[in-house]
Amino acid sequence: MFSNFKADLKAALENDPAAKSKAEIIFTYGGFRALQAYRRAHWFYTHKMSFIAFMITAHARKCYGVEIHPAAQIGKGVFIDHGVGLIIGETTEIGDYVTIYQGVTLGGTGKDVGKRHPTIGNHVMISAGAKILGPVVIGDYTKIGAGSVVLKNVPSHCTVVGVPGRVVRMHGERYNDLDQKLPDPILEEFSRVNERLKTLEQQLNIENDTYSIVQQNNDDKEDQ
């Protein structure tokens, strides 16, 4: 546990240019303190003392606005910047040297059982407000843009932005694959409406053609 403490402290010093000293981080950084509270809670949880674990978690949530389930697995050297509004679910797995900003949710979709939450690789950066939902896997050295909603696996060395999240860079190069099979509810709804309009137009044309034939027959009878 002490080795994780040192690694987390070093990560905070290296990743936050505003950090002035180790003492400042230890005593005033809510994200750092919430992470250490999680590590204590995780120890109690893995030693079958879940009530104490959840008491520590509840206290950290109240004090720092960060909720990390004590059963989550978090590696060393993790830096939580600010952290307010951060939620990490029960079956989440986070690798080493990950940076997480405020408002991030590592949660579930409500449709999965068992492994319900994300697996985050090493050296990943998750920007403010990003949501990674379900048992998806985020590869090493990947960056998740602010406000992104990620619902599918992401390879290593990628940059993801948007709702739903799309890969825009891979290994530092611009990525323009248009066949990224990620759900886009807005486009899907537009497509559904467009198909419905086509069907209605076809039905209207048939009715107009039928009416024209009937009218022509009536006109022919009157002429006779």
N, C-alpha and C positions, 0 to 999 in steps of 0.2 A: 504493500500500500504506500509506503514511503517513497519508493521509486516512482510510482505514478504521480505522487505529489510533486516531486522534483521535476518530472517531465512536463507536467501541466504548468508549473510555475515558469519554467524555461520557455514554453510555448507562448505564454501570455506576454513575457518580456520581448520575445522576438516578433510577435505579430501585432502588438499594439504600440504604435509610435508615441502614444500619449502616456505610456507607463513610465513612471519616474524611478520606482524602486520596488524591490521584492515585498517590502513591508506594505506598501500601498496596495499592491495586488492582493496580498493575503488578507488584509483587513477591510478593504473597501470595494473590491471587485465582486459584484453580485454573481456574475456568471461563474467566476472561479470558486467562490464559496459554495454555490449551489452544486457544482461538480464534485467538490470534496464531500459535501453532504451526501450526494448520491453514492460515492465510494464507501462511505461508512454504512449507509443503508444497504448497499449491495452485499457487504460482508455479513451483516446480520441476516439478510434474506437467504443467502447461500448456506448459512449455518442454522436454518430452520427456526429463526426468530423473526418471523414476518411482521408481527405486531410492532416490534421496535423499529423495524425497517420502515414501515408505513408511517409511523409517528415522525421519524426523521424526515421522510419525504413530505409529509403534510407541513411540517415546520419550515422546510426550505421553500415550499410553494408560497406560503404566507409571507415569508421574509423577502424573497428574491423574485417572485413571479415566475419561477421556473419549475416545471413538473417533469421529473424523470422517474419512470417506474423503476423500483429497486431491482427488478429482474432483468432489466436491459443490460446488455454487455457493451462496455465502452473501453476502448484501448487507452494507451498512454499518450501524453503530449497533446491532449485535446484542449482547444481554446474556445470558450464560449464568450463572445464579445457582447457585453450588455446582458443579453439573454432574456429580457422580459418577454413573456408570452411564449417562451420555448416549451414545446411538449414533445417528449420522447416516450413512445409506447413500450409495452411489456416485452415484446419479442424483437425489439430493435437490436441490431448489432452494428457497432461503430468501430472502425479500425483505428490505427495510430495516426497522430498528427493531423487530425481533422479540425477545421475551423468552422464554427457555427455562429451565425448572427441572430439578432433578436427576431421574434415572431415566427420562427421556423417550427413546422409540425412534421414529425416523423411518426405518422399514424397509420391507421387501418382504413379500409374502405367499408367495413361492415359486412363484406361478402365472404371473407376468408376465415378459415379455422386453423388452429395450430399456429404456424408461422404467419402472423398477420401484419407484421411491420417490416420496414426496409432493412436492408443490409448495406452499410456504407463502407467503401473501401478505405485504403490509406491515403493520406494527403489530399483529401477531398475538401473543397470549400463550398459551404451552403449559405447563400446570401440571404439578406433580410426578407422575411415574409414568405419564403419558399415552402411549398408543401410537397412532401414525398410520401405517397400513400400506397399501402399494400405491400406484399412481400417482394418488392422489386429489389434489384441489385444495382448499385451505383459503383462503377469501376474506379480503380485508383487514379489519383491526380485529376479527377473530374471537377468541374466548376458548375454549380447550379445557380443560375441568375436570380436576382431579386424578384419575388412574386411569382416565380414559376410553379407550375403544378405538374409533378412528375408521376406518371402512372405506369410506365414501362421501364424495363431494364435499360441502363445506359452503359456503353462500353467505357473502357479506361481512356484517359487523356482527351476528354470531350468537354465542350462547353454547351450547356443546355439553357434555353430561355423560352418564355412564352407559356400560354395556357391553351391547350396542354403543352407540356414541355417538348421542345424539338432540339435536336442536336444542330448547332450552327457552326461549330468548329470541332475538328478532330486532329490531334497531334499538331496543333498550332495552325492548321490549314483550314480555310473556309470549306464548309461542308454543305452541299446543295442537294442531297439526295431527297427527291420529292416523294419517294415511296416509303417514308417513315410511317410505319403502321401504328400511329398513336390516335386515340379517339379525339375527334373534334366535334363536340355536340352542336355547335352553331352551324358548321358546314353540313353536318348530317341532317339537321332540321331544314336548312335551305334545300338540300337535295330532295328530301321527302316532299316538301311543298311544291318544288318544281315538277316532280313526277305526278303529283296530284293535279296540278294545273294542266299538264299534258293530257291526262286522262279525261278531265272535264272538257277540254277543247275538242278532243276526239268525239266525245259523246255529243257535244253541241253541234259539231259538223254533221254527224250522222242524223241528228234530229232535223237540222236545217235541210239536208238533202231529202229526207223523207217528206218533209213539209212541202218542198218544192215539187216533188213528184206528184203528191196528192193534189196540190193546187193546179198543176198542169193538167192532170186528168179531169178535174172539175171544169177547167176552162174549155177543154176539148168537148166535154159533154154539152156545155152550154152552147158552143158553136154549132153542134149538130142539131 
